[in-house]
Amino acid sequence: MEPNAKNILVVGLGVSGLAAAELLLDKGFRVRVTESGENEAITGRAELLRARGAGVETGGHTAAFCAGPDLVVVSPGVPRDILPLSIAAEKKVPVIGEMELGYRYCQAPIIAVTGTNGKTTTTELIGSIMARAGRNTIVCGNIGNPLCGEIHNIKPGSIVVAEVSSFQLETIVEFRPFISVLLNVTDDHYDRHAGIEDYKKQKFRIFENQRCGDHAILHQSLMRDRLVGGILAEKHFYGSGDGMPSGVRGRMLSIDDGAGRKLEIPADDVPLRGAHNLENAVCSALAGMLAGADGKSVKEAIRDFTPLSHRFEKFHEFRGVEYIDDSKATNVDAAKRALESADRKVVLVAGGIDKGGDYGCMLDIVREKVKAIVVIGEAKDIITKAFSGCVPVHQEQDMRGAVRKASSLAEAGEAVMLSPMCSSFDMFSGYKERGEVFQREVKALGAKQ
């Protein structure tokens, strides 16, 4: 913790802000929390913290309340130009994120996973491997349960597997995983970052504090990136083809930890769908082996892994049409990977809040795999313009209309797939609710057939 820090201001009262504030209260700090929003969940968290002696303001930030802290702890995704952070910058008050705060109290080594796509699946799979190997494993971070909230469960013999976002990496200072994983960097979050180079720079910060003896795992697509040269940890690359020590070769996954331990896993033993997920399995196995997991545990954990919801999830079929929920595809590259994994013609349901991605990179795969696109949400005009010269595009007002239209366009032997290419917050609380509504509307329609 910062020397002489006694008064700490927490900015944001989502799950990360609450976890940070509670940890700081546990450690005896004087805590204030400022939150711009106001809803039932925020009110409940505010009451909980006030009962513990924290000062809390909601519904906006005020200069008087935010004045005078020794340290500011900011939740991921909080805009960088808001009042509390402007005051901190003016007064030269140190600012860290919730992940950085948790790291400073973490008694166990951390395996950290970042990337544009595949973070959650890979994090969960590494966690399953380490748990199968007999380690007390804590899976946390951007996955939904903050590191700060898990500190009381982490012991010296534990191992932490943390999903880390670019927003969290913006505010690290000392954060040093002993294994850092970077899966990929593709168009995303341009509503936050200045462009691909700025976004990539934030992702590469996961390696920033690593030293000799630590491990850096990167996808082969990043091998020639200029930022790789700054990594001091031992580098391990993975991907597909014969050139990778660890990679997918035909129908076999081959893993080599670089220290004499090798493992082969048949692709048919991997329950995850898609070529990209075979690479994610290779990466997870490599991370597990570097962390000390034995080959038997790695193979069993991968074989028994349950794919996560809303990620290329085939959940229903009627009239010979398959329905796939890929609501987690919140950017263009994720939707592209989903279409590449499809084994039949697709009617694509898309839309939401545009994140500034390049839809042009989708044109070839859309021509090959997509019969028609049904769009909803704020980005429907942008998506219509991007693809109307390629395939028929239909606009609907809500998910019910989109499901009914897509179902009417799909024929037996084809699929209707929700793979939005956009975030969900224009119409839903998140990708999970979007996927749940999609599944509910599909099942309701199927019951009428």
Phi and psi in degrees as a GROMACS rama.xvg file:
@    title "Ramachandran Plot"
@    xaxis  label "Phi"
@    yaxis  label "Psi"
@TYPE xy
-59.0474  137.344  GLU-2
-57.2357  133.941  PRO-3
67.4206  11.4628  ASN-4
-73.5193  122.155  ALA-5
-124.717  -38.6173  LYS-6
-106.349  119.337  ASN-7
-123.366  133.308  ILE-8
-103.599  123.853  LEU-9
-101.069  127.091  VAL-10
-105.78  115.174  VAL-11
105.846  134.35  GLY-12
-125.9  40.4584  LEU-13
-79.9962  -161.589  GLY-14
-65.1963  -34.1647  VAL-15
-69.374  -45.2084  SER-16
-62.1725  -42.1179  GLY-17
-61.2909  -46.2306  LEU-18
-62.7521  -41.7598  ALA-19
-63.2712  -46.0863  ALA-20
-63.0981  -42.1421  ALA-21
-66.0695  -39.5082  GLU-22
-63.6832  -43.7312  LEU-23
-63.945  -38.6582  LEU-24
-64.6986  -40.2446  LEU-25
-59.8522  -33.5053  ASP-26
-88.6097  2.45562  LYS-27
90.856  13.1933  GLY-28
-83.2509  156.532  PHE-29
-85.1448  124.994  ARG-30
-123.437  133.743  VAL-31
-121.79  145.826  ARG-32
-128.739  129.876  VAL-33
-119.207  132.863  THR-34
-138.877  130.215  GLU-35
-78.2418  -27.4521  SER-36
-88.4621  173.558  GLY-37
-156.262  112.471  GLU-38
-151.543  -176.369  ASN-39
-61.6317  -42.2571  GLU-40
-64.4792  -44.1909  ALA-41
-64.0329  -41.1701  ILE-42
-60.7738  -41.8756  THR-43
-64.4586  -41.1496  GLY-44
-67.1543  -38.8886  ARG-45
-62.9854  -42.8333  ALA-46
-63.6811  -39.4689  GLU-47
-61.6461  -45.1631  LEU-48
-72.2044  -37.3214  LEU-49
-61.9825  -36.9628  ARG-50
-64.1173  -23.2828  ALA-51
-94.5992  2.67  ARG-52
100.849  3.94522  GLY-53
-82.5474  150.45  ALA-54
-88.7541  137.176  GLY-55
-138.34  132.707  VAL-56
-122.073  138.844  GLU-57
-128.694  164.91  THR-58
80.4938  11.4209  GLY-59
147.144  160.716  GLY-60
-104.903  136.285  HIS-61
-119.631  145.15  THR-62
-61.9882  -40.7334  ALA-63
-63.7258  -42.0048  ALA-64
-68.6526  -36.4559  PHE-65
-86.4986  -0.604935  CYS-66
-80.4408  145.068  ALA-67
82.2608  15.7866  GLY-68
-76.4797  158.149  PRO-69
-87.2821  -20.8149  ASP-70
-155.548  143.167  LEU-71
-114.826  131.959  VAL-72
-113.157  119.489  VAL-73
-110.616  140.382  VAL-74
-76.7169  151.008  SER-75
-63.9441  142.537  PRO-76
87.5431  -8.78585  GLY-77
-66.5923  130.726  VAL-78
-55.2259  144.257  PRO-79
-80.1323  -11.0482  ARG-80
-105.656  16.1093  ASP-81
-79.1379  164.372  ILE-82
-54.2041  -50.9548  LEU-83
-58.2028  -37.4946  PRO-84
-77.019  -30.7994  LEU-85
-66.0461  -42.0515  SER-86
-64.2057  -42.9525  ILE-87
-60.8639  -41.635  ALA-88
-65.5515  -42.1099  ALA-89
-63.8757  -38.8617  GLU-90
-92.2638  2.3486  LYS-91
57.8129  40.2569  LYS-92
-85.1246  130.52  VAL-93
-59.8525  140.931  PRO-94
-123.953  126.735  VAL-95
-129.398  167.153  ILE-96
-98.9632  170.852  GLY-97
-61.0484  -38.7582  GLU-98
-63.3997  -42.7614  MET-99
-62.1306  -43.5961  GLU-100
-59.4236  -47.8697  LEU-101
-60.2853  -40.3936  GLY-102
-57.9155  -38.5238  TYR-103
-67.8961  -17.2843  ARG-104
-112.52  6.96406  TYR-105
-84.291  126.775  CYS-106
-94.9468  3.6554  GLN-107
-126.457  157.244  ALA-108
-66.5789  151.475  PRO-109
-119.025  132.262  ILE-110
-101.324  117.657  ILE-111
-111.614  137.654  ALA-112
-125.409  126.598  VAL-113
-136.665  175.814  THR-114
145.837  161.413  GLY-115
-68.8795  -44.521  THR-116
-130.958  150.311  ASN-117
89.6194  1.52449  GLY-118
-60.405  -48.797  LYS-119
-67.9554  -46.129  THR-120
-58.9478  -46.4087  THR-121
-66.4494  -41.4173  THR-122
-60.3261  -48.0556  THR-123
-63.4481  -39.3828  GLU-124
-68.8161  -42.1615  LEU-125
-60.8162  -41.7912  ILE-126
-59.6306  -41.3389  GLY-127
-64.6623  -38.7918  SER-128
-63.9998  -46.0148  ILE-129
-68.6062  -37.1767  MET-130
-65.8232  -41.1403  ALA-131
-64.4424  -29.5739  ARG-132
-79.0098  0.050988  ALA-133
95.8102  7.41802  GLY-134
-87.0068  144.325  ARG-135
-71.0665  104.216  ASN-136
-109.819  129.308  THR-137
-111.963  116.851  ILE-138
-102.418  122.801  VAL-139
-157.552  -167.344  CYS-140
99.5629  -140.579  GLY-141
-65.4695  -5.3251  ASN-142
-71.5493  -13.067  ILE-143
134.112  -21.7762  GLY-144
-122.011  112.182  ASN-145
-62.8487  150.822  PRO-146
-57.2209  -41.4808  LEU-147
-57.1209  -35.8942  CYS-148
-74.198  -11.4378  GLY-149
-104.553  -2.31427  GLU-150
-56.5551  -38.1332  ILE-151
-69.8613  -15.8287  HIS-152
-94.7425  -8.84444  ASN-153
-95.0079  120.731  ILE-154
-111.833  168.032  LYS-155
-56.4213  -27.9807  PRO-156
-90.4473  1.63441  GLY-157
-78.2518  170.08  SER-158
-134.121  136.542  ILE-159
-105.86  130.924  VAL-160
-116.009  113.949  VAL-161
-120.049  127.811  ALA-162
-79.9904  131.873  GLU-163
-127.5  129.106  VAL-164
-94.3039  166.334  SER-165
-63.8  -33.1291  SER-166
-62.3967  -40.188  PHE-167
-70.1714  -35.7586  GLN-168
-70.755  -21.3375  LEU-169
-60.1186  -28.0641  GLU-170
-116.672  22.1622  THR-171
-81.8343  156.056  ILE-172
-131.027  -56.3004  VAL-173
-108.754  -10.1691  GLU-174
-47.7604  117.911  PHE-175
-138.661  93.5562  ARG-176
-71.8006  151.828  PRO-177
-84.4895  -20.1113  PHE-178
-130.739  122.507  ILE-179
-115.61  135.789  SER-180
-120.605  128.285  VAL-181
-120.656  109.187  LEU-182
-78.5482  -41.9009  LEU-183
-174.328  162.642  ASN-184
-138.946  109.499  VAL-185
-133.121  173.731  THR-186
-51.2636  125.211  ASP-187
-174.304  156.077  ASP-188
56.4725  33.0006  HIS-189
-75.7069  -4.76945  TYR-190
-74.1811  -11.2687  ASP-191
-117.429  -45.2226  ARG-192
-97.1935  154.355  HIS-193
-70.5837  -20.7061  ALA-194
166.765  -173.998  GLY-195
-62.2956  -37.6153  ILE-196
-68.4277  -41.0288  GLU-197
-64.3962  -44.395  ASP-198
-62.1107  -45.6012  TYR-199
-62.3758  -41.6809  LYS-200
-57.8832  -41.0249  LYS-201
-66.3432  -40.9638  GLN-202
-62.064  -41.7556  LYS-203
-69.7448  -12.1339  PHE-204
-64.3526  -15.7331  ARG-205
-60.2524  -23.7533  ILE-206
-96.1567  -3.77413  PHE-207
-55.8681  -42.6967  GLU-208
-101.36  3.69507  ASN-209
-72.2568  152.345  GLN-210
-134.093  -179.371  ARG-211
-55.5416  136.978  CYS-212
100.229  -20.2647  GLY-213
-88.8407  171.313  ASP-214
-126.908  137.065  HIS-215
-119.387  122.473  ALA-216
-111.227  124.978  ILE-217
-134.529  147.228  LEU-218
-68.8717  150.546  HIS-219
-60.307  -24.4199  GLN-220
-64.8642  -14.7022  SER-221
-104.189  3.78709  LEU-222
-56.8559  -39.7328  MET-223
-99.514  10.0884  ARG-224
-69.7328  138.59  ASP-225
-61.6097  -25.9774  ARG-226
-72.2064  -18.7813  LEU-227
-61.5248  -32.7857  VAL-228
-62.3101  -21.3891  GLY-229
-86.8617  -2.67063  GLY-230
-81.246  125.506  ILE-231
-93.7432  -19.7244  LEU-232
-70.8308  164.644  ALA-233
-67.3006  126.609  GLU-234
-94.7632  136.527  LYS-235
-129.809  124.224  HIS-236
-107.617  149.014  PHE-237
-141.761  164.743  TYR-238
168.425  -131.148  GLY-239
-132.798  149.025  SER-240
103.28  171.638  GLY-241
-75.3863  -15.7735  ASP-242
-78.688  -11.0405  GLY-243
-97.3106  130.814  MET-244
-57.1958  -37.6692  PRO-245
-119.278  120.596  SER-246
-175.045  178.679  GLY-247
-94.5012  121.274  VAL-248
-123.03  99.82  ARG-249
64.5031  -120.805  GLY-250
-105.153  27.8141  ARG-251
-132.206  137.457  MET-252
-98.2275  123.031  LEU-253
-115.138  129.814  SER-254
-125.452  133.342  ILE-255
-134.695  117.032  ASP-256
-83.0315  0.527358  ASP-257
81.319  -0.538945  GLY-258
-124.374  23.2303  ALA-259
98.7886  -6.10224  GLY-260
-98.0165  125.072  ARG-261
-128.363  153.381  LYS-262
-149.665  142.66  LEU-263
-125.071  136.615  GLU-264
-132.257  123.743  ILE-265
-61.4264  136.549  PRO-266
-59.1301  -29.9267  ALA-267
-66.5567  -15.242  ASP-268
-87.0067  -2.15181  ASP-269
-96.6641  116.317  VAL-270
-77.0735  -7.89916  PRO-271
-78.9655  139.464  LEU-272
-90.8584  145.836  ARG-273
99.324  145.391  GLY-274
-61.1831  -36.7842  ALA-275
-63.3757  -32.7647  HIS-276
-76.3183  -25.4195  ASN-277
-64.9394  -39.6312  LEU-278
-66.3028  -38.2844  GLU-279
-61.9977  -35.8866  ASN-280
-67.0868  -40.7102  ALA-281
-59.1121  -47.9658  VAL-282
-59.4702  -44.0306  CYS-283
-63.9264  -43.0989  SER-284
-62.733  -41.5567  ALA-285
-63.9055  -45.2459  LEU-286
-60.6884  -43.4517  ALA-287
-61.1707  -43.9768  GLY-288
-64.9159  -40.8246  MET-289
-64.4945  -27.4858  LEU-290
-87.6116  0.787218  ALA-291
103.81  4.60603  GLY-292
-70.6192  141.993  ALA-293
-82.0324  158.721  ASP-294
-58.5695  -39.5563  GLY-295
-62.4004  -43.6752  LYS-296
-65.35  -39.437  SER-297
-61.0324  -49.659  VAL-298
-62.2764  -44.4404  LYS-299
-66.8485  -41.0447  GLU-300
-64.9363  -40.2859  ALA-301
-67.9151  -44.6976  ILE-302
-60.7803  -37.9362  ARG-303
-94.8785  3.95965  ASP-304
-68.0374  135.056  PHE-305
-95.301  117.091  THR-306
-56.1938  144.478  PRO-307
-77.1171  153.29  LEU-308
-66.8611  152.231  SER-309
66.9378  20.2702  HIS-310
-126.467  93.3284  ARG-311
47.6816  48.0036  PHE-312
-92.3193  111.735  GLU-313
-83.4  106.472  LYS-314
-115.447  -12.5088  PHE-315
-159.798  158.923  HIS-316
-153.89  133.545  GLU-317
-153.311  152.071  PHE-318
54.5587  27.8352  ARG-319
78.9113  4.85628  GLY-320
-101.048  131.018  VAL-321
-92.0361  139.04  GLU-322
-114.908  127.831  TYR-323
-123.98  125.97  ILE-324
-100.303  107.355  ASP-325
-122.271  45.0459  ASP-326
-60.5321  -24.3211  SER-327
-69.5429  -10.0318  LYS-328
-75.9475  79.7748  ALA-329
-92.4672  9.77242  THR-330
-144.036  170.988  ASN-331
-63.5923  -44.3615  VAL-332
-63.0906  -38.3117  ASP-333
-63.5559  -41.8473  ALA-334
-66.4815  -37.3209  ALA-335
-61.1077  -44.0381  LYS-336
-64.4349  -37.4656  ARG-337
-64.0197  -44.0618  ALA-338
-64.8613  -37.2631  LEU-339
-62.1112  -29.2044  GLU-340
-85.4455  -12.7853  SER-341
-70.2464  137.751  ALA-342
-106.245  16.438  ASP-343
-155.254  170.633  ARG-344
-65.9128  144.337  LYS-345
-124.409  137.859  VAL-346
-97.5952  115.443  VAL-347
-94.5825  128.963  LEU-348
-102.194  124.109  VAL-349
-142.251  173.346  ALA-350
118.979  168.789  GLY-351
144.81  -138.799  GLY-352
-96.4985  121.591  ILE-353
-63.8857  136.458  ASP-354
-110.717  13.6575  LYS-355
84.2352  14.3843  GLY-356
-75.8783  167.226  GLY-357
-93.7672  101.074  ASP-358
-69.1073  -18.769  TYR-359
-59.5721  -30.9369  GLY-360
-69.2961  -9.87756  CYS-361
-91.1038  -12.8996  MET-362
-59.1988  -45.0848  LEU-363
-63.7557  -45.4408  ASP-364
-71.6179  -30.9377  ILE-365
-66.5095  -44.2247  VAL-366
-59.1796  -37.3322  ARG-367
-77.5039  -40.7682  GLU-368
-111.686  -19.6086  LYS-369
-103.697  129.722  VAL-370
-83.8403  -42.0351  LYS-371
-161.059  160.925  ALA-372
-122.064  135.983  ILE-373
-115.462  123.383  VAL-374
-118.538  146.704  VAL-375
-135.805  170.291  ILE-376
85.9127  -177.066  GLY-377
-60.0803  -32.1682  GLU-378
-89.1302  8.58717  ALA-379
-63.1191  -34.6495  LYS-380
-71.3267  -37.1464  ASP-381
-64.2729  -45.1865  ILE-382
-68.7087  -39.2335  ILE-383
-59.2761  -45.6127  THR-384
-63.6502  -37.3611  LYS-385
-68.8368  -32.6859  ALA-386
-119.963  -4.03252  PHE-387
-64.8017  -24.3216  SER-388
-85.019  0.752735  GLY-389
-111.355  -49.6898  CYS-390
-143.308  163.728  VAL-391
-62.3204  135.932  PRO-392
-124.02  129.362  VAL-393
-119.932  135.298  HIS-394
-101.703  137.46  GLN-395
-130.849  162.721  GLU-396
-87.8452  -26.3498  GLN-397
-151.861  178.91  ASP-398
-67.6715  -35.2602  MET-399
-60.437  -47.8182  ARG-400
-63.0001  -38.2106  GLY-401
-64.961  -42.1305  ALA-402
-65.3745  -43.6981  VAL-403
-66.1272  -41.2453  ARG-404
-66.4034  -45.7224  LYS-405
-62.5892  -40.8168  ALA-406
-64.6858  -35.6727  SER-407
-70.218  -24.7928  SER-408
-86.78  -25.8221  LEU-409
-83.6804  141.441  ALA-410
-113.117  166.249  GLU-411
-53.3183  137.113  ALA-412
90.5578  -4.11229  GLY-413
-109.05  -178.011  GLU-414
-135.292  149.96  ALA-415
-108.403  123.396  VAL-416
-128.31  126.228  MET-417
-85.0401  109.983  LEU-418
-143.837  86.5139  SER-419
-72.4098  -25.5302  PRO-420
69.8744  1.86095  MET-421
-141.081  161.657  CYS-422
-76.0409  171.516  SER-423
-110.669  -1.52448  SER-424
-76.2102  -1.41904  PHE-425
-74.5373  -29.881  ASP-426
-126.584  -17.1263  MET-427
-137.385  166.177  PHE-428
-76.431  -15.6538  SER-429
172.203  179.583  GLY-430
-63.9397  -29.6999  TYR-431
-65.0997  -48.1996  LYS-432
-62.8031  -40.3874  GLU-433
-58.2074  -46.6107  ARG-434
-64.5759  -39.6804  GLY-435
-64.2878  -41.116  GLU-436
-66.2797  -42.0568  VAL-437
-57.8094  -48.1756  PHE-438
-63.9908  -40.9519  GLN-439
-63.2616  -42.6108  ARG-440
-68.3607  -37.3852  GLU-441
-63.4292  -47.1817  VAL-442
-66.5938  -36.813  LYS-443
-64.9188  -41.1789  ALA-444
-67.1334  -41.109  LEU-445
-63.4431  -33.5642  GLY-446
-66.4534  -20.757  ALA-447
-89.627  -12.1577  LYS-448
